[in-house]
């Protein structure tokens, strides 16, 4: 048997709703299964795939909470896709963080990063990359145009 490796996210409750939202946002995503130990009650475990990556949610109760020590990082093609995900994940009680980080309504941390941002930060021109990084440090939602201007020295 091939091992099945998944990141497990601990939720107090509502894990199934979170999995439904997450899988609705990204292509190659789906809920694979849920385990209901008590008929008519929410599932204890939900296995799902998010953009091809396997995850699991455990509705384990209030003993543990989410933290920034673990996050889901999503690299997107452009500003429009970054904005779409940002808006969906901060809706209904989510919170903006610094430098492209946010927490969704369940407290799960996400990083939403347009590919152009990574290209600027990894550029061989370290001075330009540093200017882009300095601009990023002032942002919540990442803004490609603002970072590009900083990168270009404008």
N, CA, C and O atoms as a GROMACS GRO file, in nm:
protein
  616
    1UNK      N    1   0.083  -0.118   0.000
    1UNK     CA    2   0.000   0.000   0.000
    1UNK      C    3   0.088   0.125   0.000
    1UNK      O    4   0.184   0.133   0.076
    2UNK      N    5   0.054   0.220  -0.085
    2UNK     CA    6   0.124   0.348  -0.088
    2UNK      C    7   0.071   0.436   0.026
    2UNK      O    8  -0.051   0.449   0.041
    3UNK      N    9   0.160   0.496   0.106
    3UNK     CA   10   0.112   0.583   0.214
    3UNK      C   11   0.031   0.701   0.159
    3UNK      O   12   0.061   0.754   0.052
    4UNK      N   13  -0.070   0.741   0.233
    4UNK     CA   14  -0.153   0.856   0.199
    4UNK      C   15  -0.116   0.967   0.298
    4UNK      O   16  -0.152   0.960   0.415
    5UNK      N   17  -0.046   1.069   0.251
    5UNK     CA   18   0.000   1.177   0.336
    5UNK      C   19  -0.090   1.298   0.315
    5UNK      O   20  -0.112   1.341   0.202
    6UNK      N   21  -0.142   1.352   0.423
    6UNK     CA   22  -0.230   1.469   0.419
    6UNK      C   23  -0.196   1.560   0.535
    6UNK      O   24  -0.159   1.515   0.644
    7UNK      N   25  -0.208   1.688   0.512
    7UNK     CA   26  -0.203   1.784   0.622
    7UNK      C   27  -0.340   1.785   0.686
    7UNK      O   28  -0.441   1.798   0.617
    8UNK      N   29  -0.345   1.770   0.818
    8UNK     CA   30  -0.471   1.768   0.890
    8UNK      C   31  -0.489   1.902   0.962
    8UNK      O   32  -0.403   1.945   1.038
    9UNK      N   33  -0.601   1.965   0.937
    9UNK     CA   34  -0.636   2.092   1.001
    9UNK      C   35  -0.740   2.065   1.109
    9UNK      O   36  -0.844   2.006   1.082
   10UNK      N   37  -0.713   2.108   1.231
   10UNK     CA   38  -0.803   2.087   1.344
   10UNK      C   39  -0.904   2.201   1.350
   10UNK      O   40  -0.866   2.318   1.355
   11UNK      N   41  -1.029   2.167   1.349
   11UNK     CA   42  -1.138   2.264   1.360
   11UNK      C   43  -1.218   2.233   1.485
   11UNK      O   44  -1.230   2.117   1.526
   12UNK      N   45  -1.274   2.337   1.545
   12UNK     CA   46  -1.368   2.314   1.655
   12UNK      C   47  -1.494   2.249   1.599
   12UNK      O   48  -1.544   2.150   1.652
   13UNK      N   49  -1.544   2.306   1.490
   13UNK     CA   50  -1.664   2.258   1.421
   13UNK      C   51  -1.664   2.320   1.282
   13UNK      O   52  -1.569   2.391   1.248
   14UNK      N   53  -1.762   2.297   1.205
   14UNK     CA   54  -1.779   2.359   1.072
   14UNK      C   55  -1.671   2.322   0.972
   14UNK      O   56  -1.654   2.393   0.872
   15UNK      N   57  -1.598   2.215   0.995
   15UNK     CA   58  -1.494   2.174   0.900
   15UNK      C   59  -1.549   2.140   0.764
   15UNK      O   60  -1.483   2.165   0.662
   16UNK      N   61  -1.667   2.083   0.759
   16UNK     CA   62  -1.725   2.049   0.630
   16UNK      C   63  -1.756   2.175   0.549
   16UNK      O   64  -1.734   2.178   0.428
   17UNK      N   65  -1.808   2.278   0.614
   17UNK     CA   66  -1.835   2.405   0.546
   17UNK      C   67  -1.705   2.466   0.494
   17UNK      O   68  -1.702   2.520   0.383
   18UNK      N   69  -1.600   2.460   0.573
   18UNK     CA   70  -1.470   2.512   0.530
   18UNK      C   71  -1.421   2.435   0.408
   18UNK      O   72  -1.376   2.496   0.310
   19UNK      N   73  -1.428   2.303   0.412
   19UNK     CA   74  -1.382   2.222   0.299
   19UNK      C   75  -1.462   2.254   0.174
   19UNK      O   76  -1.406   2.260   0.064
   20UNK      N   77  -1.594   2.276   0.188
   20UNK     CA   78  -1.676   2.312   0.073
   20UNK      C   79  -1.631   2.446   0.014
   20UNK      O   80  -1.620   2.460  -0.108
   21UNK      N   81  -1.606   2.545   0.100
   21UNK     CA   82  -1.559   2.675   0.050
   21UNK      C   83  -1.424   2.660  -0.019
   21UNK      O   84  -1.406   2.705  -0.132
   22UNK      N   85  -1.329   2.597   0.048
   22UNK     CA   86  -1.194   2.584  -0.006
   22UNK      C   87  -1.196   2.517  -0.143
   22UNK      O   88  -1.132   2.564  -0.237
   23UNK      N   89  -1.270   2.407  -0.155
   23UNK     CA   90  -1.271   2.333  -0.281
   23UNK      C   91  -1.345   2.408  -0.392
   23UNK      O   92  -1.325   2.380  -0.510
   24UNK      N   93  -1.431   2.503  -0.354
   24UNK     CA   94  -1.502   2.582  -0.456
   24UNK      C   95  -1.413   2.692  -0.515
   24UNK      O   96  -1.446   2.748  -0.620
   25UNK      N   97  -1.302   2.723  -0.450
   25UNK     CA   98  -1.220   2.837  -0.490
   25UNK      C   99  -1.109   2.804  -0.589
   25UNK      O  100  -1.067   2.891  -0.665
   26UNK      N  101  -1.061   2.681  -0.588
   26UNK     CA  102  -0.943   2.648  -0.668
   26UNK      C  103  -0.971   2.529  -0.760
   26UNK      O  104  -1.040   2.434  -0.721
   27UNK      N  105  -0.917   2.533  -0.883
   27UNK     CA  106  -0.933   2.418  -0.973
   27UNK      C  107  -0.862   2.295  -0.917
   27UNK      O  108  -0.776   2.306  -0.829
   28UNK      N  109  -0.898   2.180  -0.969
   28UNK     CA  110  -0.842   2.051  -0.925
   28UNK      C  111  -0.864   2.030  -0.775
   28UNK      O  112  -0.777   1.980  -0.704
   29UNK      N  113  -0.981   2.070  -0.729
   29UNK     CA  114  -1.017   2.056  -0.587
   29UNK      C  115  -1.148   1.979  -0.576
   29UNK      O  116  -1.237   1.991  -0.661
   30UNK      N  117  -1.158   1.901  -0.470
   30UNK     CA  118  -1.281   1.823  -0.449
   30UNK      C  119  -1.283   1.767  -0.307
   30UNK      O  120  -1.178   1.747  -0.246
   31UNK      N  121  -1.400   1.742  -0.258
   31UNK     CA  122  -1.415   1.667  -0.133
   31UNK      C  123  -1.415   1.520  -0.170
   31UNK      O  124  -1.491   1.477  -0.257
   32UNK      N  125  -1.330   1.444  -0.106
   32UNK     CA  126  -1.318   1.302  -0.138
   32UNK      C  127  -1.408   1.216  -0.051
   32UNK      O  128  -1.473   1.124  -0.101
   33UNK      N  129  -1.412   1.245   0.078
   33UNK     CA  130  -1.493   1.163   0.167
   33UNK      C  131  -1.514   1.235   0.300
   33UNK      O  132  -1.442   1.329   0.334
   34UNK      N  133  -1.612   1.188   0.372
   34UNK     CA  134  -1.632   1.236   0.509
   34UNK      C  135  -1.674   1.118   0.596
   34UNK      O  136  -1.742   1.026   0.550
   35UNK      N  137  -1.631   1.124   0.720
   35UNK     CA  138  -1.659   1.016   0.815
   35UNK      C  139  -1.756   1.069   0.920
   35UNK      O  140  -1.725   1.162   0.995
   36UNK      N  141  -1.874   1.008   0.925
   36UNK     CA  142  -1.979   1.047   1.019
   36UNK      C  143  -1.997   0.936   1.122
   36UNK      O  144  -2.070   0.840   1.097
   37UNK      N  145  -1.931   0.945   1.239
   37UNK     CA  146  -1.948   0.839   1.338
   37UNK      C  147  -2.089   0.837   1.398
   37UNK      O  148  -2.133   0.733   1.447
   38UNK      N  149  -2.159   0.950   1.394
   38UNK     CA  150  -2.295   0.956   1.446
   38UNK      C  151  -2.388   1.006   1.336
   38UNK      O  152  -2.374   1.119   1.290
   39UNK      N  153  -2.481   0.923   1.292
   39UNK     CA  154  -2.573   0.964   1.186
   39UNK      C  155  -2.646   1.094   1.223
   39UNK      O  156  -2.689   1.113   1.336
   40UNK      N  157  -2.658   1.182   1.123
   40UNK     CA  158  -2.727   1.308   1.145
   40UNK      C  159  -2.644   1.417   1.209
   40UNK      O  160  -2.691   1.530   1.224
   41UNK      N  161  -2.523   1.386   1.246
   41UNK     CA  162  -2.432   1.485   1.307
   41UNK      C  163  -2.326   1.524   1.205
   41UNK      O  164  -2.304   1.453   1.107
   42UNK      N  165  -2.258   1.640   1.228
   42UNK     CA  166  -2.152   1.678   1.135
   42UNK      C  167  -2.042   1.572   1.131
   42UNK      O  168  -2.024   1.497   1.227
   43UNK      N  169  -1.970   1.565   1.021
   43UNK     CA  170  -1.863   1.465   1.010
   43UNK      C  171  -1.750   1.495   1.108
   43UNK      O  172  -1.723   1.610   1.141
   44UNK      N  173  -1.686   1.391   1.154
   44UNK     CA  174  -1.568   1.404   1.237
   44UNK      C  175  -1.448   1.438   1.150
   44UNK      O  176  -1.364   1.521   1.187
   45UNK      N  177  -1.439   1.373   1.033
   45UNK     CA  178  -1.325   1.390   0.943
   45UNK      C  179  -1.376   1.415   0.801
   45UNK      O  180  -1.470   1.350   0.755
   46UNK      N  181  -1.313   1.511   0.733
   46UNK     CA  182  -1.341   1.539   0.592
   46UNK      C  183  -1.207   1.534   0.519
   46UNK      O  184  -1.116   1.609   0.551
   47UNK      N  185  -1.196   1.445   0.420
   47UNK     CA  186  -1.078   1.437   0.334
   47UNK      C  187  -1.109   1.513   0.206
   47UNK      O  188  -1.213   1.491   0.144
   48UNK      N  189  -1.019   1.601   0.167
   48UNK     CA  190  -1.040   1.677   0.046
   48UNK      C  191  -0.907   1.705  -0.023
   48UNK      O  192  -0.800   1.690   0.036
   49UNK      N  193  -0.917   1.747  -0.148
   49UNK     CA  194  -0.801   1.782  -0.229
   49UNK      C  195  -0.817   1.928  -0.267
   49UNK      O  196  -0.923   1.969  -0.314
   50UNK      N  197  -0.711   2.005  -0.246
   50UNK     CA  198  -0.711   2.148  -0.276
   50UNK      C  199  -0.602   2.174  -0.379
   50UNK      O  200  -0.484   2.167  -0.348
   51UNK      N  201  -0.643   2.206  -0.502
   51UNK     CA  202  -0.550   2.229  -0.613
   51UNK      C  203  -0.451   2.112  -0.626
   51UNK      O  204  -0.332   2.132  -0.647
   52UNK      N  205  -0.504   1.991  -0.613
   52UNK     CA  206  -0.422   1.871  -0.630
   52UNK      C  207  -0.350   1.824  -0.505
   52UNK      O  208  -0.286   1.719  -0.507
   53UNK      N  209  -0.358   1.900  -0.395
   53UNK     CA  210  -0.287   1.866  -0.272
   53UNK      C  211  -0.388   1.810  -0.170
   53UNK      O  212  -0.490   1.874  -0.143
   54UNK      N  213  -0.360   1.693  -0.113
   54UNK     CA  214  -0.455   1.633  -0.018
   54UNK      C  215  -0.450   1.698   0.120
   54UNK      O  216  -0.342   1.727   0.173
   55UNK      N  217  -0.568   1.720   0.177
   55UNK     CA  218  -0.583   1.773   0.312
   55UNK      C  219  -0.689   1.693   0.385
   55UNK      O  220  -0.763   1.614   0.326
   56UNK      N  221  -0.694   1.715   0.514
   56UNK     CA  222  -0.795   1.653   0.598
   56UNK      C  223  -0.836   1.756   0.702
   56UNK      O  224  -0.752   1.830   0.754
   57UNK      N  225  -0.964   1.759   0.732
   57UNK     CA  226  -1.014   1.842   0.841
   57UNK      C  227  -1.069   1.749   0.947
   57UNK      O  228  -1.143   1.655   0.918
   58UNK      N  229  -1.033   1.776   1.071
   58UNK     CA  230  -1.084   1.704   1.186
   58UNK      C  231  -1.166   1.801   1.270
   58UNK      O  232  -1.113   1.901   1.320
   59UNK      N  233  -1.293   1.773   1.286
   59UNK     CA  234  -1.377   1.851   1.377
   59UNK      C  235  -1.353   1.796   1.517
   59UNK      O  236  -1.429   1.712   1.567
   60UNK      N  237  -1.246   1.843   1.580
   60UNK     CA  238  -1.200   1.785   1.705
   60UNK      C  239  -1.245   1.856   1.830
   60UNK      O  240  -1.221   1.806   1.940
   61UNK      N  241  -1.308   1.972   1.818
   61UNK     CA  242  -1.352   2.044   1.936
   61UNK      C  243  -1.261   2.163   1.967
   61UNK      O  244  -1.168   2.192   1.891
   62UNK      N  245  -1.289   2.231   2.077
   62UNK     CA  246  -1.223   2.359   2.106
   62UNK      C  247  -1.085   2.350   2.172
   62UNK      O  248  -1.030   2.453   2.209
   63UNK      N  249  -1.028   2.231   2.187
   63UNK     CA  250  -0.901   2.218   2.259
   63UNK      C  251  -0.785   2.288   2.189
   63UNK      O  252  -0.694   2.338   2.256
   64UNK      N  253  -0.787   2.293   2.057
   64UNK     CA  254  -0.678   2.354   1.982
   64UNK      C  255  -0.735   2.456   1.884
   64UNK      O  256  -0.848   2.441   1.837
   65UNK      N  257  -0.657   2.559   1.855
   65UNK     CA  258  -0.700   2.660   1.759
   65UNK      C  259  -0.595   2.674   1.649
   65UNK      O  260  -0.481   2.631   1.663
   66UNK      N  261  -0.637   2.733   1.540
   66UNK     CA  262  -0.546   2.758   1.428
   66UNK      C  263  -0.443   2.864   1.469
   66UNK      O  264  -0.469   2.944   1.558
   67UNK      N  265  -0.328   2.862   1.404
   67UNK     CA  266  -0.228   2.967   1.428
   67UNK      C  267  -0.151   2.993   1.300
   67UNK      O  268  -0.156   2.914   1.205
   68UNK      N  269  -0.079   3.105   1.298
   68UNK     CA  270   0.001   3.141   1.183
   68UNK      C  271   0.121   3.047   1.165
   68UNK      O  272   0.190   3.054   1.063
   69UNK      N  273   0.145   2.959   1.262
   69UNK     CA  274   0.258   2.867   1.251
   69UNK      C  275   0.242   2.771   1.134
   69UNK      O  276   0.339   2.712   1.086
   70UNK      N  277   0.119   2.756   1.087
   70UNK     CA  278   0.093   2.677   0.967
   70UNK      C  279  -0.003   2.757   0.880
   70UNK      O  280  -0.099   2.816   0.929
   71UNK      N  281   0.025   2.759   0.750
   71UNK     CA  282  -0.061   2.833   0.659
   71UNK      C  283  -0.070   2.759   0.526
   71UNK      O  284   0.013   2.673   0.495
   72UNK      N  285  -0.171   2.795   0.450
   72UNK     CA  286  -0.186   2.743   0.315
   72UNK      C  287  -0.140   2.855   0.222
   72UNK      O  288  -0.198   2.963   0.220
   73UNK      N  289  -0.036   2.827   0.145
   73UNK     CA  290   0.021   2.926   0.054
   73UNK      C  291  -0.026   2.896  -0.088
   73UNK      O  292  -0.012   2.784  -0.137
   74UNK      N  293  -0.083   2.998  -0.153
   74UNK     CA  294  -0.135   2.982  -0.288
   74UNK      C  295  -0.068   3.084  -0.379
   74UNK      O  296  -0.080   3.205  -0.357
   75UNK      N  297   0.002   3.036  -0.480
   75UNK     CA  298   0.060   3.123  -0.582
   75UNK      C  299  -0.040   3.130  -0.696
   75UNK      O  300  -0.086   3.028  -0.747
   76UNK      N  301  -0.074   3.252  -0.736
   76UNK     CA  302  -0.175   3.272  -0.840
   76UNK      C  303  -0.116   3.344  -0.960
   76UNK      O  304  -0.008   3.403  -0.952
   77UNK      N  305  -0.186   3.337  -1.072
   77UNK     CA  306  -0.135   3.389  -1.198
   77UNK      C  307  -0.131   3.541  -1.204
   77UNK      O  308  -0.039   3.597  -1.263
   78UNK      N  309  -0.228   3.608  -1.143
   78UNK     CA  310  -0.237   3.752  -1.163
   78UNK      C  311  -0.311   3.821  -1.048
   78UNK      O  312  -0.356   3.756  -0.954
   79UNK      N  313  -0.321   3.952  -1.058
   79UNK     CA  314  -0.386   4.032  -0.954
   79UNK      C  315  -0.534   3.998  -0.940
   79UNK      O  316  -0.585   3.992  -0.828
   80UNK      N  317  -0.601   3.976  -1.051
   80UNK     CA  318  -0.744   3.945  -1.046
   80UNK      C  319  -0.770   3.818  -0.966
   80UNK      O  320  -0.862   3.813  -0.884
   81UNK      N  321  -0.689   3.715  -0.988
   81UNK     CA  322  -0.706   3.590  -0.913
   81UNK      C  323  -0.670   3.608  -0.766
   81UNK      O  324  -0.736   3.552  -0.679
   82UNK      N  325  -0.566   3.686  -0.739
   82UNK     CA  326  -0.530   3.715  -0.600
   82UNK      C  327  -0.644   3.787  -0.529
   82UNK      O  328  -0.679   3.754  -0.416
   83UNK      N  329  -0.702   3.884  -0.596
   83UNK     CA  330  -0.812   3.960  -0.537
   83UNK      C  331  -0.935   3.873  -0.515
   83UNK      O  332  -1.001   3.885  -0.412
   84UNK      N  333  -0.965   3.785  -0.610
   84UNK     CA  334  -1.081   3.696  -0.597
   84UNK      C  335  -1.067   3.606  -0.475
   84UNK      O  336  -1.160   3.594  -0.395
   85UNK      N  337  -0.950   3.544  -0.460
   85UNK     CA  338  -0.928   3.456  -0.345
   85UNK      C  339  -0.927   3.536  -0.215
   85UNK      O  340  -0.986   3.494  -0.115
   86UNK      N  341  -0.860   3.650  -0.216
   86UNK     CA  342  -0.853   3.735  -0.096
   86UNK      C  343  -0.994   3.772  -0.049
   86UNK      O  344  -1.026   3.760   0.069
   87UNK      N  345  -1.076   3.816  -0.142
   87UNK     CA  346  -1.212   3.857  -0.106
   87UNK      C  347  -1.294   3.740  -0.053
   87UNK      O  348  -1.367   3.755   0.045
   88UNK      N  349  -1.282   3.624  -0.115
   88UNK     CA  350  -1.358   3.506  -0.071
   88UNK      C  351  -1.314   3.459   0.067
   88UNK      O  352  -1.396   3.420   0.149
   89UNK      N  353  -1.183   3.463   0.091
   89UNK     CA  354  -1.131   3.409   0.218
   89UNK      C  355  -1.144   3.507   0.334
   89UNK      O  356  -1.148   3.464   0.449
   90UNK      N  357  -1.150   3.637   0.307
   90UNK     CA  358  -1.167   3.733   0.416
   90UNK      C  359  -1.314   3.766   0.442
   90UNK      O  360  -1.347   3.835   0.538
   91UNK      N  361  -1.403   3.716   0.356
   91UNK     CA  362  -1.546   3.742   0.374
   91UNK      C  363  -1.599   3.674   0.500
   91UNK      O  364  -1.541   3.576   0.548
   92UNK      N  365  -1.707   3.726   0.552
   92UNK     CA  366  -1.780   3.664   0.663
   92UNK      C  367  -1.695   3.641   0.787
   92UNK      O  368  -1.707   3.537   0.851
   93UNK      N  369  -1.610   3.737   0.820
   93UNK     CA  370  -1.534   3.726   0.944
   93UNK      C  371  -1.387   3.698   0.928
   93UNK      O  372  -1.315   3.688   1.028
   94UNK      N  373  -1.338   3.684   0.805
   94UNK     CA  374  -1.194   3.668   0.784
   94UNK      C  375  -1.123   3.799   0.815
   94UNK      O  376  -1.186   3.904   0.826
   95UNK      N  377  -0.991   3.792   0.831
   95UNK     CA  378  -0.913   3.912   0.866
   95UNK      C  379  -0.788   3.922   0.780
   95UNK      O  380  -0.720   3.823   0.753
   96UNK      N  381  -0.760   4.046   0.737
   96UNK     CA  382  -0.639   4.073   0.662
   96UNK      C  383  -0.519   4.068   0.754
   96UNK      O  384  -0.526   4.108   0.870
   97UNK      N  385  -0.407   4.020   0.702
   97UNK     CA  386  -0.280   4.024   0.772
   97UNK      C  387  -0.181   4.103   0.689
   97UNK      O  388  -0.219   4.168   0.591
   98UNK      N  389  -0.057   4.099   0.726
   98UNK     CA  390   0.050   4.170   0.656
   98UNK      C  391   0.106   4.086   0.542
   98UNK      O  392   0.103   3.963   0.547
   99UNK      N  393   0.155   4.154   0.440
   99UNK     CA  394   0.237   4.094   0.334
   99UNK      C  395   0.170   3.977   0.262
   99UNK      O  396   0.236   3.877   0.232
  100UNK      N  397   0.041   3.989   0.233
  100UNK     CA  398  -0.027   3.884   0.160
  100UNK      C  399  -0.084   3.772   0.245
  100UNK      O  400  -0.133   3.672   0.192
  101UNK      N  401  -0.078   3.788   0.377
  101UNK     CA  402  -0.133   3.687   0.467
  101UNK      C  403  -0.274   3.729   0.509
  101UNK      O  404  -0.305   3.848   0.516
  102UNK      N  405  -0.356   3.630   0.535
  102UNK     CA  406  -0.491   3.655   0.587
  102UNK      C  407  -0.532   3.535   0.671
  102UNK      O  408  -0.471   3.428   0.665
  103UNK      N  409  -0.637   3.556   0.750
  103UNK     CA  410  -0.701   3.446   0.820
  103UNK      C  411  -0.845   3.438   0.772
  103UNK      O  412  -0.914   3.540   0.764
  104UNK      N  413  -0.889   3.318   0.738
  104UNK     CA  414  -1.029   3.302   0.698
  104UNK      C  415  -1.118   3.302   0.823
  104UNK      O  416  -1.068   3.312   0.935
  105UNK      N  417  -1.246   3.289   0.805
  105UNK     CA  418  -1.342   3.297   0.917
  105UNK      C  419  -1.324   3.188   1.021
  105UNK      O  420  -1.374   3.199   1.132
  106UNK      N  421  -1.252   3.080   0.985
  106UNK     CA  422  -1.226   2.972   1.079
  106UNK      C  423  -1.090   2.986   1.146
  106UNK      O  424  -1.052   2.903   1.230
  107UNK      N  425  -1.015   3.090   1.109
  107UNK     CA  426  -0.884   3.113   1.170
  107UNK      C  427  -0.768   3.048   1.097
  107UNK      O  428  -0.655   3.055   1.144
  108UNK      N  429  -0.794   2.984   0.982
  108UNK     CA  430  -0.686   2.923   0.904
  108UNK      C  431  -0.610   3.034   0.833
  108UNK      O  432  -0.670   3.121   0.770
  109UNK      N  433  -0.478   3.032   0.844
  109UNK     CA  434  -0.392   3.131   0.779
  109UNK      C  435  -0.364   3.092   0.635
  109UNK      O  436  -0.340   2.975   0.604
  110UNK      N  437  -0.366   3.191   0.549
  110UNK     CA  438  -0.339   3.174   0.406
  110UNK      C  439  -0.240   3.280   0.362
  110UNK      O  440  -0.234   3.389   0.419
  111UNK      N  441  -0.162   3.247   0.262
  111UNK     CA  442  -0.078   3.342   0.191
  111UNK      C  443  -0.124   3.340   0.046
  111UNK      O  444  -0.123   3.236  -0.019
  112UNK      N  445  -0.165   3.456  -0.004
  112UNK     CA  446  -0.210   3.467  -0.143
  112UNK      C  447  -0.107   3.552  -0.216
  112UNK      O  448  -0.096   3.672  -0.191
  113UNK      N  449  -0.032   3.488  -0.307
  113UNK     CA  450   0.085   3.553  -0.368
  113UNK      C  451   0.079   3.544  -0.521
  113UNK      O  452   0.086   3.434  -0.577
  114UNK      N  453   0.066   3.658  -0.589
  114UNK     CA  454   0.074   3.655  -0.735
  114UNK      C  455   0.215   3.615  -0.781
  114UNK      O  456   0.314   3.653  -0.719
  115UNK      N  457   0.224   3.540  -0.889
  115UNK     CA  458   0.353   3.496  -0.941
  115UNK      C  459   0.445   3.613  -0.968
  115UNK      O  460   0.566   3.602  -0.946
  116UNK      N  461   0.393   3.726  -1.015
  116UNK     CA  462   0.476   3.843  -1.045
  116UNK      C  463   0.549   3.892  -0.920
  116UNK      O  464   0.662   3.942  -0.930
  117UNK      N  465   0.488   3.878  -0.804
  117UNK     CA  466   0.553   3.918  -0.678
  117UNK      C  467   0.674   3.829  -0.653
  117UNK      O  468   0.782   3.878  -0.620
  118UNK      N  469   0.656   3.699  -0.669
  118UNK     CA  470   0.769   3.607  -0.650
  118UNK      C  471   0.880   3.636  -0.750
  118UNK      O  472   0.998   3.632  -0.715
  119UNK      N  473   0.843   3.666  -0.874
  119UNK     CA  474   0.943   3.697  -0.976
  119UNK      C  475   1.025   3.820  -0.937
  119UNK      O  476   1.147   3.822  -0.954
  120UNK      N  477   0.958   3.922  -0.885
  120UNK     CA  478   1.030   4.043  -0.842
  120UNK      C  479   1.122   4.013  -0.724
  120UNK      O  480   1.238   4.055  -0.723
  121UNK      N  481   1.073   3.941  -0.626
  121UNK     CA  482   1.150   3.915  -0.505
  121UNK      C  483   1.270   3.824  -0.531
  121UNK      O  484   1.370   3.832  -0.461
  122UNK      N  485   1.260   3.738  -0.631
  122UNK     CA  486   1.368   3.644  -0.663
  122UNK      C  487   1.461   3.698  -0.772
  122UNK      O  488   1.555   3.629  -0.812
  123UNK      N  489   1.435   3.817  -0.821
  123UNK     CA  490   1.512   3.874  -0.931
  123UNK      C  491   1.658   3.888  -0.894
  123UNK      O  492   1.691   3.915  -0.779
  124UNK      N  493   1.747   3.871  -0.991
  124UNK     CA  494   1.891   3.885  -0.969
  124UNK      C  495   1.932   4.027  -0.932
  124UNK      O  496   2.036   4.047  -0.869
  125UNK      N  497   1.853   4.126  -0.972
  125UNK     CA  498   1.879   4.265  -0.932
  125UNK      C  499   1.834   4.281  -0.787
  125UNK      O  500   1.718   4.313  -0.761
  126UNK      N  501   1.926   4.258  -0.694
  126UNK     CA  502   1.892   4.255  -0.552
  126UNK      C  503   1.846   4.391  -0.500
  126UNK      O  504   1.767   4.397  -0.405
  127UNK      N  505   1.894   4.501  -0.559
  127UNK     CA  506   1.847   4.633  -0.517
  127UNK      C  507   1.700   4.652  -0.554
  127UNK      O  508   1.621   4.700  -0.474
  128UNK      N  509   1.666   4.616  -0.676
  128UNK     CA  510   1.526   4.626  -0.721
  128UNK      C  511   1.438   4.532  -0.638
  128UNK      O  512   1.328   4.570  -0.598
  129UNK      N  513   1.486   4.410  -0.614
  129UNK     CA  514   1.410   4.315  -0.532
  129UNK      C  515   1.390   4.370  -0.391
  129UNK      O  516   1.283   4.353  -0.332
  130UNK      N  517   1.491   4.437  -0.338
  130UNK     CA  518   1.480   4.497  -0.205
  130UNK      C  519   1.377   4.607  -0.200
  130UNK      O  520   1.304   4.620  -0.101
  131UNK      N  521   1.369   4.688  -0.307
  131UNK     CA  522   1.267   4.793  -0.312
  131UNK      C  523   1.128   4.732  -0.318
  131UNK      O  524   1.035   4.780  -0.252
  132UNK      N  525   1.112   4.625  -0.396
  132UNK     CA  526   0.983   4.557  -0.403
  132UNK      C  527   0.947   4.498  -0.267
  132UNK      O  528   0.832   4.504  -0.224
  133UNK      N  529   1.046   4.440  -0.199
  133UNK     CA  530   1.022   4.382  -0.067
  133UNK      C  531   0.981   4.491   0.033
  133UNK      O  532   0.890   4.470   0.113
  134UNK      N  533   1.047   4.605   0.028
  134UNK     CA  534   1.012   4.716   0.118
  134UNK      C  535   0.869   4.761   0.094
  134UNK      O  536   0.796   4.791   0.188
  135UNK      N  537   0.828   4.768  -0.032
  135UNK     CA  538   0.690   4.804  -0.063
  135UNK      C  539   0.593   4.699  -0.010
  135UNK      O  540   0.489   4.732   0.045
  136UNK      N  541   0.629   4.572  -0.028
  136UNK     CA  542   0.543   4.464   0.020
  136UNK      C  543   0.522   4.470   0.171
  136UNK      O  544   0.414   4.439   0.221
  137UNK      N  545   0.624   4.510   0.244
  137UNK     CA  546   0.615   4.514   0.390
  137UNK      C  547   0.512   4.616   0.440
  137UNK      O  548   0.474   4.612   0.557
  138UNK      N  549   0.468   4.707   0.353
  138UNK     CA  550   0.367   4.806   0.392
  138UNK      C  551   0.226   4.762   0.357
  138UNK      O  552   0.130   4.832   0.388
  139UNK      N  553   0.211   4.646   0.293
  139UNK     CA  554   0.083   4.603   0.238
  139UNK      C  555   0.015   4.497   0.323
  139UNK      O  556   0.078   4.428   0.403
  140UNK      N  557  -0.114   4.487   0.304
  140UNK     CA  558  -0.192   4.372   0.348
  140UNK      C  559  -0.207   4.284   0.224
  140UNK      O  560  -0.128   4.191   0.204
  141UNK      N  561  -0.308   4.312   0.142
  141UNK     CA  562  -0.325   4.243   0.015
  141UNK      C  563  -0.211   4.288  -0.077
  141UNK      O  564  -0.184   4.407  -0.087
  142UNK      N  565  -0.145   4.194  -0.142
  142UNK     CA  566  -0.034   4.230  -0.230
  142UNK      C  567  -0.085   4.298  -0.356
  142UNK      O  568  -0.184   4.254  -0.416
  143UNK      N  569  -0.018   4.405  -0.396
  143UNK     CA  570  -0.056   4.484  -0.512
  143UNK      C  571   0.061   4.484  -0.611
  143UNK      O  572   0.164   4.546  -0.587
  144UNK      N  573   0.042   4.414  -0.721
  144UNK     CA  574   0.149   4.398  -0.819
  144UNK      C  575   0.194   4.533  -0.874
  144UNK      O  576   0.314   4.558  -0.883
  145UNK      N  577   0.102   4.620  -0.910
  145UNK     CA  578   0.138   4.748  -0.971
  145UNK      C  579   0.223   4.833  -0.877
  145UNK      O  580   0.323   4.891  -0.919
  146UNK      N  581   0.186   4.840  -0.750
  146UNK     CA  582   0.262   4.918  -0.653
  146UNK      C  583   0.401   4.859  -0.635
  146UNK      O  584   0.500   4.932  -0.628
  147UNK      N  585   0.408   4.728  -0.626
  147UNK     CA  586   0.537   4.662  -0.611
  147UNK      C  587   0.624   4.679  -0.735
  147UNK      O  588   0.745   4.696  -0.725
  148UNK      N  589   0.562   4.674  -0.852
  148UNK     CA  590   0.636   4.691  -0.978
  148UNK      C  591   0.696   4.831  -0.984
  148UNK      O  592   0.811   4.847  -1.028
  149UNK      N  593   0.622   4.933  -0.942
  149UNK     CA  594   0.675   5.069  -0.940
  149UNK      C  595   0.794   5.079  -0.846
  149UNK      O  596   0.895   5.142  -0.879
  150UNK      N  597   0.784   5.018  -0.729
  150UNK     CA  598   0.897   5.018  -0.636
  150UNK      C  599   1.015   4.942  -0.696
  150UNK      O  600   1.129   4.987  -0.687
  151UNK      N  601   0.988   4.830  -0.757
  151UNK     CA  602   1.092   4.749  -0.821
  151UNK      C  603   1.166   4.831  -0.926
  151UNK      O  604   1.289   4.826  -0.936
  152UNK      N  605   1.089   4.908  -1.005
  152UNK     CA  606   1.146   4.989  -1.114
  152UNK      C  607   1.208   5.119  -1.064
  152UNK      O  608   1.267   5.193  -1.142
  153UNK      N  609   1.195   5.147  -0.934
  153UNK     CA  610   1.255   5.268  -0.878
  153UNK      C  611   1.172   5.393  -0.900
  153UNK      O  612   1.226   5.504  -0.894
  154UNK      N  613   1.044   5.377  -0.926
  154UNK     CA  614   0.957   5.494  -0.948
  154UNK      C  615   0.907   5.552  -0.818
  154UNK      O  616   0.833   5.650  -0.818
   0.00000   0.00000   0.00000
